């Protein structure tokens, strides 16, 4: 299992236990991932850290002073 954290701007977009679809974006030297439909976005990952799964399960939604963070678990 692999976990990844995403930043979400508004509460209530996803719930713990929900299955989500992930899309991959490419930058010149890294990749980033988005929970669709544009709910939350990951940080940047190098090629060696590239995510191969395109579906994940939300395991945690945390509210912090910096915003909401969604943790997803992937079968990889």
ABEGO torsion letter per residue (X at the ends): XBBBBBBBABBGABBBGBBBBBBBBBBAABBBBBBOBGABBBBBBBAAABBABABBBBABBBBBAAEBBBBBBBBX
